[in-house]
Amino acid sequence: GLQYASAVHPSRGMQPLTLSALPAAFGALQRHNLWIYIPVVGAVLLLVRRVRRSRTQTPNMADLFTQLEKSMGELSDPSGSLQPPVASPPKTSPHVLKEEVAEVSPSSGFGWLTSRSTPKVPTLAELLKESDDCPVPNAGFLKAVASELCVDVPEGCFADVAGLTRVPASVPKATRTALLHAAVKSEAEHMKPKERAELVMNAGSSMVRELIERAAGISETEACITALDNIIGFVSDTGHLCEELAPDVEAGRLTYQGHLRQNKVEDLYCTYLETSAQEVQNASTMMLSSLWGGSEGNQDMDRMQAKIDQFDKNRQVLSSVFKISESKAEKLMEKKMTQAAEAAQRDMLKGLMA
């Protein structure tokens, strides 16, 4: 008969086994094999937990439930190889991942990696450019508006833009303006007020962008200030035209949307403030000296006050176009006024000491 058999014990290695001790040894062997089930049960519990957590998020739910059923079947099969199931990682499409990264908000920790450039308005030539594949809606109205707004721009501006109506310079300015304005009103007859306002603002935005970039390229201070004064007048003309064609529409305001950085735009504003501060200082000095001039002095004071008010209005229009906040614009103006007052005091002291 069977005399010896071999049994494995974790601590004593190989031990002899008799027939009389076989049942007890078999029971001990079964108790020892229960330890094999522990990692499998843990893996199944972990898998169930993962399935519950990702029930609404994981795209491969069918695969996970299939693996769960397979694992439960292996536990119920004593002859099967008791190996814990390994869940395959969820498949992620590279295209979807790329789209998710592109939608990261700039306010998040790494938002600076996906910063997007500010949209720029087109130039006037790009705005009016037509083709067979891409016709411009209401192109006649856009061209008529741009032609009228070109009357007061500096000479040579928009000279190369196709489609504009150019009245000879020999014709008086008032006549040119009246003719071009009649063309605008004729084109606007079939349009709704909202459409008129939007297209006037589109043409004005493209034109003011080019006028500001032209001013930024002028190195001479006086010529630059003249160009900025022209921009202020252009913004005013655009607003008046929009109010006439669409009186009940809130059209918004013209702002610069070109490629110049904000610090360069603020430099232009400060250049204009230098002359404004000086003019205000001179007007204030004249007002003080007019206090002793009787009735004529009072009239001079009224004129000087009106001039100061106009300077302040022009400054506010320019800061609005340059998208400079009111608080910052006031601080820049106060700084320039302080510098102008200090310069005036130095000049006065030099005059007294001479």
C-alpha positions in Angstrom: 0.0 0.0 0.0 1.0 3.7 0.1 3.6 4.1 2.8 4.7 7.7 2.4 3.5 10.8 0.7 4.9 14.3 0.5 3.3 17.4 1.9 4.5 21.0 1.8 4.5 23.0 5.0 5.5 26.7 4.9 7.8 26.4 8.0 8.9 22.7 8.0 9.4 22.0 4.3 8.8 18.4 3.1 7.2 16.0 5.8 6.4 12.3 5.6 2.6 11.5 5.5 0.9 8.2 6.4 -2.5 6.9 5.3 -4.0 7.4 8.8 -3.0 11.1 8.8 -4.2 11.8 5.3 -7.7 13.3 6.2 -6.2 15.7 8.7 -3.4 16.7 6.3 -5.9 17.2 3.5 -8.0 19.5 5.8 -4.9 21.5 6.7 -4.0 21.7 3.1 -7.4 23.1 2.3 -7.1 25.7 5.1 -3.7 26.7 3.7 -5.1 27.1 0.2 -7.6 29.6 1.5 -4.8 32.2 1.6 -4.7 32.0 -2.2 -8.2 33.4 -2.3 -7.5 36.5 -0.2 -5.7 38.6 -3.0 -8.3 37.5 -5.5 -11.2 38.7 -3.3 -9.4 42.0 -2.6 -8.9 42.5 -6.3 -12.6 41.8 -7.0 -13.7 44.2 -4.3 -11.3 46.9 -5.7 -12.8 46.2 -9.2 -16.4 46.6 -7.9 -15.5 49.8 -6.2 -13.9 51.1 -9.4 -17.0 50.1 -11.4 -19.3 52.0 -9.1 -17.2 55.1 -9.0 -16.8 55.3 -12.8 -20.4 54.2 -13.7 -21.2 57.5 -15.3 -17.6 58.5 -16.5 -15.8 55.4 -17.8 -16.5 54.7 -21.4 -15.6 50.9 -21.1 -18.3 49.8 -18.6 -19.1 46.6 -20.6 -15.5 45.5 -20.4 -15.3 46.1 -16.6 -18.5 44.1 -16.0 -17.2 41.3 -18.2 -14.0 41.1 -16.2 -16.1 41.1 -13.0 -18.2 38.2 -14.1 -15.1 36.3 -15.2 -13.4 36.8 -11.8 -16.5 35.6 -10.0 -16.6 32.5 -12.2 -13.0 31.8 -11.4 -13.8 32.0 -7.6 -16.6 29.5 -8.0 -14.4 27.1 -10.0 -11.9 25.2 -7.7 -10.0 23.8 -10.6 -9.4 27.2 -12.2 -6.1 29.1 -11.8 -6.8 31.7 -9.2 -5.2 34.7 -10.6 -6.5 38.2 -9.8 -8.0 39.9 -12.9 -6.1 42.8 -14.3 -8.3 45.6 -15.6 -7.1 47.2 -18.9 -6.7 50.9 -18.7 -9.5 53.0 -20.3 -8.7 53.9 -23.9 -8.4 57.6 -24.6 -8.4 59.0 -28.0 -5.4 61.3 -28.7 -7.7 63.7 -30.6 -10.0 64.0 -27.6 -7.1 64.6 -25.3 -5.8 67.3 -27.5 -9.2 69.0 -27.5 -9.4 68.9 -23.7 -5.9 70.5 -23.4 -6.9 73.2 -25.8 -9.9 74.1 -23.6 -7.9 74.7 -20.4 -9.0 78.1 -19.0 -6.3 80.8 -18.9 -7.1 81.3 -15.2 -5.9 77.8 -14.3 -2.4 77.0 -13.1 -0.9 76.4 -16.5 -3.3 78.7 -18.4 -0.4 80.7 -19.7 0.6 77.7 -21.8 -2.6 78.0 -23.8 -3.0 81.8 -24.0 -4.8 83.0 -27.0 -4.1 86.2 -28.9 -6.6 89.0 -28.8 -8.7 89.0 -32.0 -7.8 92.0 -34.3 -10.1 93.9 -36.6 -9.2 93.8 -40.2 -7.7 96.7 -42.1 -10.1 98.7 -44.3 -8.8 97.1 -47.5 -9.4 93.6 -45.9 -12.9 94.6 -44.8 -13.9 95.8 -48.2 -12.2 93.0 -50.2 -14.7 91.0 -52.2 -14.4 87.8 -54.2 -16.7 85.4 -56.0 -16.4 82.8 -53.2 -16.8 85.3 -50.4 -19.0 88.3 -51.2 -19.2 91.1 -48.6 -22.7 91.7 -47.3 -23.9 95.3 -47.9 -20.6 96.2 -49.6 -22.1 99.3 -51.2 -23.1 100.7 -47.8 -19.7 99.9 -46.2 -17.9 101.6 -49.1 -20.1 104.7 -48.9 -19.6 105.0 -45.2 -15.8 104.6 -45.5 -15.7 107.2 -48.3 -17.5 109.8 -46.2 -15.3 109.2 -43.2 -12.2 109.6 -45.3 -13.1 113.3 -45.9 -11.4 114.4 -42.7 -8.5 111.9 -42.4 -4.9 113.1 -43.1 -4.0 113.3 -46.7 -2.8 110.0 -48.2 -4.5 107.8 -45.7 -6.5 104.9 -47.3 -5.4 106.1 -50.8 -4.6 102.6 -51.9 -8.0 101.1 -50.7 -10.0 99.9 -53.7 -13.8 100.7 -53.9 -13.8 104.1 -52.2 -15.4 107.1 -53.8 -13.0 110.0 -54.1 -14.3 113.5 -54.8 -11.6 115.8 -56.2 -9.9 118.1 -53.7 -10.9 121.1 -55.8 -14.5 120.6 -54.7 -15.2 122.5 -51.5 -15.2 120.3 -48.4 -18.8 121.0 -47.5 -19.9 120.0 -51.0 -17.8 116.8 -50.9 -19.3 115.8 -47.5 -22.8 116.5 -48.7 -22.4 114.3 -51.8 -20.9 111.4 -50.0 -23.4 111.6 -47.2 -26.2 111.4 -49.8 -24.7 108.2 -51.1 -24.6 106.8 -47.6 -28.3 107.6 -47.0 -29.2 106.1 -50.4 -27.5 102.8 -49.6 -29.0 102.7 -46.1 -32.7 102.8 -47.2 -33.1 99.1 -47.5 -31.3 98.2 -44.3 -32.5 97.9 -40.7 -31.1 100.4 -38.1 -29.2 97.7 -36.3 -27.4 96.6 -39.5 -26.5 100.2 -40.2 -25.0 100.7 -36.8 -23.0 97.5 -36.9 -21.5 98.3 -40.3 -20.7 101.9 -39.4 -18.8 100.6 -36.3 -17.1 97.9 -38.4 -15.8 100.5 -40.9 -14.9 102.9 -38.1 -13.0 100.2 -36.1 -10.9 99.2 -39.1 -10.1 102.9 -40.0 -9.3 104.0 -36.4 -6.9 101.0 -36.1 -4.9 102.2 -39.1 -5.0 105.8 -38.0 -3.6 104.9 -34.5 -0.9 102.7 -35.9 0.1 105.6 -38.3 0.3 108.0 -35.3 2.5 105.5 -33.4 5.0 105.5 -36.3 5.4 109.3 -36.2 8.6 110.3 -34.3 8.0 114.1 -34.2 6.0 115.1 -31.2 4.0 117.9 -32.8 3.1 115.8 -35.8 2.1 112.9 -33.5 -0.2 115.2 -31.5 -1.8 116.5 -34.7 -2.5 112.9 -35.7 -4.0 112.2 -32.4 -6.2 115.3 -32.6 -7.4 114.0 -36.0 -8.2 110.6 -34.4 -10.4 112.4 -31.8 -12.3 114.2 -34.6 -12.7 110.9 -36.5 -14.2 109.1 -33.5 -16.6 112.0 -33.1 -17.6 112.0 -36.8 -18.2 108.2 -36.6 -20.4 108.6 -33.6 -22.5 111.3 -35.2 -23.0 109.3 -38.4 -24.1 106.2 -36.3 -26.5 108.3 -34.3 -28.1 109.7 -37.5 -28.5 106.4 -39.3 -29.6 104.4 -36.2 -30.8 106.8 -33.5 -32.4 104.1 -31.3 -29.6 101.6 -31.4 -26.9 101.4 -28.8 -23.8 101.0 -31.0 -21.1 101.0 -28.4 -17.8 102.8 -28.8 -14.8 102.7 -31.0 -11.7 101.1 -29.5 -8.3 100.2 -30.8 -8.0 96.5 -31.7 -4.7 96.3 -33.6 -1.4 94.7 -32.9 0.2 97.5 -30.8 1.0 96.5 -27.2 -0.9 98.3 -24.5 2.3 100.1 -23.2 2.8 101.5 -26.6 -0.8 102.8 -26.7 -0.3 104.4 -23.3 2.8 106.1 -24.5 0.7 107.7 -27.3 -1.8 108.8 -24.7 1.0 110.3 -22.5 2.3 112.2 -25.6 -1.0 113.8 -26.0 -1.2 114.6 -22.3 2.0 116.6 -22.5 0.5 119.2 -24.8 -2.9 119.1 -23.0 -1.3 119.6 -19.6 0.7 122.5 -20.9 -2.3 124.1 -22.6 -4.3 123.7 -19.4 -1.5 125.3 -17.4 -1.3 128.2 -19.8 -5.1 128.7 -19.7 -5.1 128.6 -15.9 -2.3 131.3 -15.8 -4.3 133.5 -18.2 -7.4 133.1 -16.1 -5.6 134.2 -13.0 -4.2 137.2 -14.8 -7.6 138.1 -16.1 -9.1 138.4 -12.7 -7.9 142.1 -12.7 -9.2 142.8 -16.2 -12.8 143.8 -15.5 -15.5 142.7 -17.9 -13.0 141.8 -20.6 -11.2 139.7 -18.0 -14.4 137.8 -17.3 -14.9 137.1 -21.0 -11.3 135.8 -21.2 -12.0 133.5 -18.2 -15.0 132.1 -19.9 -13.1 131.4 -23.1 -10.2 129.8 -21.1 -12.7 127.6 -19.1 -14.3 126.5 -22.3 -10.9 125.6 -23.7 -10.0 123.6 -20.6 -13.3 121.7 -20.8 -12.6 120.9 -24.4 -9.1 119.6 -23.6 -10.6 117.4 -20.9 -13.3 116.0 -23.2 -10.7 115.2 -25.9 -8.6 113.4 -23.3 -11.5 111.3 -22.3 -12.3 110.4 -25.9 -8.7 109.3 -26.5 -8.5 107.3 -23.3 -11.7 105.5 -24.2 -10.4 104.6 -27.7 -7.1 103.4 -26.1 -9.1 101.3 -23.5 -7.4 103.0 -20.6 -9.5 103.0 -17.4 -10.8 106.3 -16.1 -8.8 105.9 -12.8 -5.5 105.3 -14.7 -6.2 108.1 -17.1 -6.8 110.5 -14.2 -3.6 109.5 -12.5 -1.6 110.0 -15.7 -3.2 113.4 -16.2 -2.4 114.4 -12.6 1.2 113.3 -13.1 1.6 115.4 -16.2 -0.1 118.4 -14.6 2.3 118.2 -11.6 5.3 118.0 -14.0 3.9 121.0 -15.9 3.4 123.0 -12.7 6.9 122.2 -11.5 8.4 123.3 -14.8 6.4 126.6 -14.6 7.8 127.2 -11.1 11.3 126.6 -12.2 10.9 129.0 -15.1 9.4 131.6 -12.8 12.4 131.2 -10.4 14.8 131.6 -13.2 13.1 134.7 -14.3 13.2 136.2 -10.8 16.9 135.4 -10.4 17.9 136.8 -13.7 
